Amino acid sequence: MKAAVLREVGKPLQIEQVQIDKPGPHEVLIRTAAAGLCHSDLHFMQGSYPHPLPAVLGHESSGVVEQVGSEVHTVKPGDHVITCLSAFCGHCEFCLTGHMSLCVSPETKRGKDDPPRLSAEGGMMQYLNLSSFAEQMLIHEHACVAIRPDMPLDRAALIGCSVTTGVGAAIHTSNVRPGETVAVIGCGGVGLSAINGAAIAGASRIFAIDTVPSKGNLAMEFGATDFINAADVDAVKEVIEATKGGVHHAFEAIGLAKTAEQAFNMLRRGGTANIIGMIPVGQMVSVMGAAFLGEKKLQGSLMGSNRFPVDMPRFVDFYMSGKLKLDQMISQRIKLEQVNEGFEDMKRGELARSVIVFDA
């Protein structure tokens, strides 16, 4: 099968032929339909986060089940599925208390004596349990969920990461309540999803913050009530003045220490700042200690605190009923061979999402 392979940090992905194994007892072979280009992939390509190489990248995807292992009971051949990198075991403390995204022992990898799922000259590593920049995926059954067949698969792919991360951060991690105020820093795919999630939750005022003016109209389509061009003004000051004290919830969706600090500083007393973006390893976030006397909170959000086997089918229903904005998020559809061009577009910061669409 064709796949986009990262062989060296800082270098473009290479389109190569990669071999894929047959499903083991708890594994699912999926024909990839679509895969979104996520900023998290770019972090690994640039070395901000380490990963063993060579590896087939990609983790935001959808597809159709082709084969299942002998012990798989959650999906069957022909099912349309969304994948999720936050696989789960189902029996650890985190899973049993409803915090599946925090599972630290998902048991999704093959044993040492088993053949690798992916193979090529020089070896090949699977990336984040998925490796979806490829024509097929071989994954554990606890890394995908079946969805209704009338859901367009190119839009369903977005639910696999950016939507679940952003919407989940609003409705699960921070628990936005009707009438509360929200600020979202960064209007890429994850930030737009956080805006959409806050709107679904009933936030009364949602500030979208970015340095690209063209993102303003797009943010409004997703539910923002205000747009702040952070290239021209002090976003923290603008939010505090507009709300007469700060917002109830702030979301950092870029992955920078500076913007994480801004998210915390624009809170009102009792407010919560949620760090969704992947801040590079080694970067420190600094906040004024006295601010904690106002009971402000700074917290992380991992994949939107999801319970993806339940959440993702619900998000599909949200889209089908018009509540979840996915059509507007896809800036362009590309072929696998255009993946490096897609990441160059991402670096310019002008697009919401590029999606690789595979031939049926």
N, C-alpha and C positions, 0 to 999 in steps of 0.2 A: 504494500500500500504506500501511497505518497504521504509524507509527513514533513512538517517544518521543524528542523532540528537546530538546537543551540549547541554548538561545539566549543565556543570560546566566548568568554565574557567580553562585551564591547564590540562584537562582530555581528553582522547580519545573520538571520536564520537561513539555513540551507534546506532546500527542498530535496529530499532523499527518498529512496525506497527503504522501508523498514518492515521487518517481518513481525507478525503478531500471532500469538499462540491461540490455542483453543480454550474455551472456558473451563475453569476448574469447578469443583462442586458448588461454590457460592459466588461464582462469577458470571458476568453478563457481557456478551459481545454485542456492540452497538454500531450500526452504520451511522456515522456522523452526518447530521443534516446541516448544522450551523454552529459557528463558534465565534464569540465576541472577542475583540481585542481589548484587553483590560490593562490598566496602568500597572497592576501587580506584575503582569508578565514583563513589562518594561523594566521594573525594578530588578528582576532576576537577570534580564539581558544586560543591564548596566552594572551589575555587581553590587547593588545596594543591599541585596539579600543573597546569601549563598545557596547553591544547589549543586549536587553532583552532576557532572557532565560526562559525555553528551546526553542531552535530554530532549524529548519531544515536548514542546511547550503547549500552552492552552488549557483553560480550566472553566470557561463559561460556555456551556454547550447544550445542545439538544440532539436527538437522533431517534432512530427506530431500532428496536431490539431484533437482532438476527438469531442469536442462540443463547441459551441459558444453561448453567450447570445443573447437575443432578439434584442439588439441595436448594435451588432457588425457588421461592414461593411468592415473591413480591411482584415480579414482572414476568411476562411471557413473550415469545416471539411475536412480532407484529405490533407490540405496544409502542406508543410514542412516549418518550421519556425526556426529562430534564436531569442533568447531572449536577452534582454538588461536591465541592472539594472537602467540605467538613463532614466526612464520613463518620459513622458512629458504631459503637460495639453493641449498645442496647442493654448492657448489664452492669456498667460501672456506676459509681455514685452520681456522676454528672448526668448520665443518661437517665437513671432512675428518678432523679429529682427534676427532670424536665429541662436540663441544660445541655442538650445534645451537641451543640456547637462547641462545647468545651471538652468534649471527650478526648482523652489523651492516649487511649489505647484502642483505636478503632479496629485493629486486627484485619486491615484491608490488604496488607502486603503478603506476597507469597513467602513461603518458608525458604530457608537457605539452600535446601536440597532440591527445591522445585526449579524448573526452567523459568527464565524471565518472561514476563508478559510481552515485552518488546525486545527485539534483537536486531543488530546491524553490525557492520564491521567496526571493531573497536568497542563494542558493547553499546547499550542504550538504556537510559534511565526513564522510568515513568515519573511524571511531574504532578505533584499535588493529587495523587491517586487517580488522575484522569488522562492527561496528555491528549487534548482534544484538537490540536492543530494537525489532524490526521484524518484519513478517510474512514478509519474505524477506531473504536476504543474498546479495550478489554478491562473491565473494572469490577470491583466488588458490588454485590447487590445493594449494600448499604451506602452506595455513592450515587444512587439514581432513584427517581420516583416516576411512576406512570402518570400521564395526564390525559385529559380528554382529547380525542383524535381530531376535533375541529379547530384546535388551537394552532395557528401558523407557527411552524417550527423555527423560523428565523427570529421571530419575536420571543418565542419561548426560551431561546438560548440566553437572552438577557436576564431572565429570572434566575439563571444558574449562579450568578454572582452579583452583578451591580444592583439589580432590583432587590434581591433578598438582603443584601448588605445595607442598602440605603433605606428602603421601606422598613426593614426589620429594626434598624437602629432607632427609627422614630417611634414605631408602635410597640416594640418589645424592650429594647435596651433602655430607652429614656422614658417610655410610657407617656408620650404626648397626650394631653387631655383636651377635650373640646374647650375652646376659648383661650387657650394658652398661646404664648408668643414664641417664635422660633427664628433662629438665624442659621443659615447654611453657608459655609465658606467653601467655594469651589463648585462650579456648575458643570462638571463632567457627568458621566453616567451615574456614578454613585451619588453625587450631590443632587442631581436632578431627581433621583429616586427618593432621597431623603426628603426633598421638597414635596414630592408626590405623596409620600407616606404621611407627612405632617398634615397635608391637606385632607387626606382620607380620614385622619384621626380627628379633624375638626379644629385645627389651629386657627386662631382668629387673624393673626398677622404673621407672614412668613417673609423674612428678609433673605434674598438671594445675593451672595457676594462673590464677585469675580473681577478679574482685571481685563477681561475681554468684553467690550461693550455689546457685541453681537449676542452674547449669552443671555442678555436681559429679556428679550422677547421669548426666547425658548424657555427660560425659567418661569415666566408668567404662564405659559401653556401648561406647565406642570403643577401650577398652584401657588406660585409666589405672588405676594401682594406688593412687594417693593423690590427694587434692584439697586444695589450699591456698587458703583465702579470703584474698586479699591485702588485702582491706579491713580485716581484723581483726588480721593478724599481719605480721611482716617475712618476706616470702617467701624472701629470700636466706638469712636466718638459719635458717629452718625446713628448707630443702633441705640446707644444709651440715651441720646437726646430724643430720638423718635419714640422711644418706649417709656421715657421718663424714669429710667433706672436700670434698664437692661432686659434681656429676654429670659423666659423660663428655661428654654432649651437651646443649646448651640451645638452645631455639628461641623467638625473639621473633616473635609472630604478631599484633601489634597495630599497630605502626608509630609508636612513640614513642621518643624518645631515652632517657627514663628507664628504660623497660622493656628497652631494648637494653643499657643499662649493667647492669641487674639480671641479665640473661641471662649476661653475661660474669662477673659477680661470684659467681655460684653454681656456677662450674666447679671441678672438681678440677684438679690439675696435669695438663697434657697434654690438657685438655678443649677442646672446640670450641663456640663460641657462633655460632649461625646467625641472621642477621637476615632474616626472611621478610616482615615487615610493611613497608609503604611509609612510611618516615619522611619527613615533609614537607620539601620543598626548603628549604635554609637551616638546618635544625636540625643541631646538632653532637652527636656522641656522645663522651663523655669517659670514659676508663678509666685506672686507675693504671698508670703505665709499668712499675713494678717487678714487676707481675703477670706480665709477659711472660717474666720469668726462670723462671717455672714452665712455660714452653712452652705457655701457653694461647693459643688462636687465636680471633680475631673475624673472621667472614667473612659476605659476603652470599650470598643464594641467589636466583637469577632463575628464576622459574617451575619450581622444583624441579630445576634442571639437566637438564631433560627432553630426551628424544629422542622427541617425542610420537607419530610414526607407529608406533613400536615400543611405547612405554609405554602409550598409551591403550587399545589392544586388550587388553593384558595386564591393565590395571586393570579393564576390563570383565569379563574372566575371573575376576579376584579377587572382584568383586561377585557374579557368578553362582555362585561356589563358596562364598560366605558369608564370605570373608575381609575384604572391603571393606564398610564400613558406610555405605550411602548412604540407605537408607530413613529412618534416624533423623536424618539431617542436614536433611531438608526439613521446616521448621517450618510452612510454609504454601504453598499453591499459589494464585496470584493471576492476574488478567487484566491485559493490557497497560495498561488504563485505571487500574489500581490501583497503578501503579509508584511514584508519589510516596508513597502510604500505606506501601508496602513499605520505602521508604528511611527514613521516620519511625520505623517499627518497628525498623529496623537501628540508628538512633541511640540508641535506648533500651537496646541491648545485651542484650536478653533472648532473641533468636532465633538459631538457627544459620544458616539459609538460607531466604530467600523465593525462589520460582521462578515466573516467568511461564510459564504454559502457554497455547499458542496453539491455536485450534480446528483440528482436522484438515481 
